[in-house]
Amino acid sequence: MRKTHSSAKTIGRSKIRIALAFSFLTMMGTIANAASDTTKPIDGGVLNVGLATDASIIDPSITGNSVTALITRNIVDSLVGQAEDNKFTPWLAESWDISGDNTVYTFHLRQGVTFSDGTPLDAAAVKFNFDRILDPKTTSSYAKSLLGPIDKIEAPDSHTVVIRYRQSFAPLLQGLSLPYLGIQSPTYLQKAQGTTNTVIGSGPYVLDNFTKGSGSKLSRRADYNWGPGYAAHKGPAHFDQIVFKYLPEASVRLGALASGQLQAIDAVPPANYRSVQGNGKLQVVTRENPGVNSAYFLNTSKGP
């Protein structure tokens, strides 16, 4: 067995562009770190984010929607984290062992982690989540593909999870780092009539509400203290709330950002890219979207 906290790089990723107002470059997480390494964080306040695309389902286990992943990354934690240099770091799993042929993965879980409903996050909770994703009744097509050809999942004790494969499966760590395989409360999942509009995780924020066609509101967990190994900030998140607003019109998003109604937007239109870059109060951050292969889309409306 070999012990590891790092692995190979992902195959390909698509680019995403986010425009930020300088006065709010203090958030915990990738956007803030990418935009500024010197701004001193200030606790409190609300981060308002304008999104170009709607999320029809908020449960990351049953959708491949990248907007759902963007929102729920703040709500659910993952077994492992993936840093910007593509190295894998501890998160809910403090360490892991991988067999030489990539058929057996053993994860050693962090102790003392709880979901926002008070349920302990242990090996049984992780196994329940993955068994649910593998169950055909859950229709977790994308999340299931990230888990690969699993033979069985074992929880030999409360802090150990063993995933066994029928054949070699090397990309598991990268899949586990994504929100689609984020761990949700089994207590919530067992009682919920449906999960398209709700999600309960162990992350730094709690989902207050989600409305399709409108947006989402998240509130900070005051007791959060188990972020990923790549995060510079430890402890609870800085913002009291994060509000995601669905604004499909690019001009509306840009106008709301420029006027201060929003502090960040995604999907900066190419036509406005230079003007936004030239605005001294704004900054454009371009990052790769984890887990999404780069692709060409063919124009099928006309023949060659």
URZI-V877848 format. One record per run of one state. SS is the DSSP state (hx for helix, st for strand, lp for the rest). FROM is the first residue (numbers start at 1). LEN is the number of residues. If there is no record, write none. Layout:
BEGIN
ss:SS from:FROM len:LEN
ss:SS from:FROM len:LEN
END
This chain:
BEGIN
ss:lp from:1 len:1
ss:st from:2 len:2
ss:lp from:4 len:10
ss:st from:14 len:8
ss:hx from:22 len:3
ss:lp from:25 len:5
ss:hx from:30 len:6
ss:lp from:36 len:10
ss:st from:46 len:6
ss:lp from:52 len:8
ss:hx from:60 len:3
ss:lp from:63 len:3
ss:hx from:66 len:7
ss:lp from:73 len:4
ss:st from:77 len:1
ss:lp from:78 len:2
ss:st from:80 len:3
ss:lp from:83 len:5
ss:st from:88 len:3
ss:lp from:91 len:2
ss:st from:93 len:6
ss:lp from:99 len:5
ss:st from:104 len:6
ss:lp from:110 len:4
ss:st from:114 len:1
ss:lp from:115 len:5
ss:st from:120 len:1
ss:lp from:121 len:2
ss:hx from:123 len:12
ss:lp from:135 len:1
ss:hx from:136 len:3
ss:lp from:139 len:2
ss:hx from:141 len:7
ss:lp from:148 len:2
ss:st from:150 len:8
ss:lp from:158 len:2
ss:st from:160 len:6
ss:lp from:166 len:6
ss:hx from:172 len:5
ss:lp from:177 len:2
ss:hx from:179 len:3
ss:lp from:182 len:1
ss:st from:183 len:2
ss:lp from:185 len:1
ss:hx from:186 len:6
ss:lp from:192 len:9
ss:st from:201 len:1
ss:lp from:202 len:3
ss:st from:205 len:7
ss:lp from:212 len:3
ss:st from:215 len:6
ss:lp from:221 len:20
ss:st from:241 len:6
ss:lp from:247 len:3
ss:hx from:250 len:10
ss:lp from:260 len:4
ss:st from:264 len:3
ss:lp from:267 len:3
ss:hx from:270 len:8
ss:lp from:278 len:4
ss:st from:282 len:8
ss:lp from:290 len:15
END
